[in-house]
Amino acid sequence: MKCLLVASLGLAVLSAVQAQTVWRCGADGSRYADSPCDGGQVVAVADSRSPEQVRAAQALAAREQRVAAQWVSEREQRERVALAR
């Protein structure tokens, strides 16, 4: 479930980032920022997917988020039942 949620959030972030400038920062280039940084370099983050692929990925992410939310709700309900015993 955790992997599913991370993948969903990743897709959401990627779709939001595609229109922004991204900077690779730090001496080893392991940090990213949405604003200029010391020694930073602009990173090309253009999305090469077709509009259909983007829509399909967004639909899948939305579906996975709904499933994850349902699982959380079910787990919380089981926990409440267990605590009430």
C-alpha positions in Angstrom: 0.0 0.0 0.0 2.8 2.4 0.9 4.4 1.8 -2.5 1.1 2.5 -4.2 0.7 5.8 -2.3 4.2 6.9 -3.1 3.7 6.1 -6.8 0.5 8.1 -6.8 2.1 11.1 -5.2 5.1 10.8 -7.5 2.8 11.0 -10.6 1.0 14.0 -9.1 4.3 15.8 -8.5 5.6 15.0 -11.9 2.6 16.5 -13.6 2.8 19.6 -11.5 6.6 20.1 -12.1 6.6 19.8 -15.9 5.9 23.5 -16.4 8.4 24.7 -13.8 12.1 25.4 -13.9 14.1 22.9 -11.8 17.6 23.5 -10.4 20.1 20.8 -9.5 21.9 22.1 -6.4 24.7 21.1 -4.1 28.3 20.1 -4.6 27.3 16.6 -5.6 24.1 17.6 -7.4 21.9 15.5 -5.2 19.5 18.3 -4.2 16.8 19.8 -6.3 15.0 23.2 -6.0 12.4 25.3 -7.7 14.5 28.4 -7.4 18.2 29.2 -8.3 20.8 28.0 -5.9 24.6 28.5 -5.5 26.3 26.6 -8.3 23.0 25.2 -9.4 22.2 24.1 -13.0 18.9 24.1 -14.7 17.5 20.6 -15.3 15.3 19.8 -18.3 12.1 18.2 -17.0 10.0 18.2 -20.1 7.4 15.5 -20.1 7.8 13.4 -23.3 4.6 11.5 -22.8 1.6 12.1 -25.1 -1.5 13.8 -23.8 -3.2 10.5 -23.7 -0.5 8.9 -21.7 -0.6 11.8 -19.2 -4.4 11.5 -18.8 -4.0 7.7 -18.3 -1.3 8.2 -15.7 -3.4 10.8 -13.9 -6.5 8.6 -14.0 -4.4 5.7 -12.6 -3.0 7.9 -9.8 -6.5 9.1 -8.9 -7.8 5.6 -8.7 -4.8 4.5 -6.6 -5.3 7.4 -4.2 -9.0 6.4 -3.8 -8.0 2.8 -3.1 -5.3 3.9 -0.6 -7.8 6.2 1.2 -10.3 3.3 1.4 -7.6 1.0 2.9 -6.8 3.6 5.5 -10.4 4.0 6.4 -10.8 0.2 6.7 -7.7 0.0 8.9 -8.9 2.8 11.1 -12.3 1.1 11.5 -10.6 -2.2 12.4 -8.5 -0.4 15.0 -11.5 1.3 16.5 -13.3 -2.1 16.8 -10.2 -3.7 18.4 -9.9 -0.8 20.9 -13.5 -1.1 21.9 -13.1 -4.8 22.9 
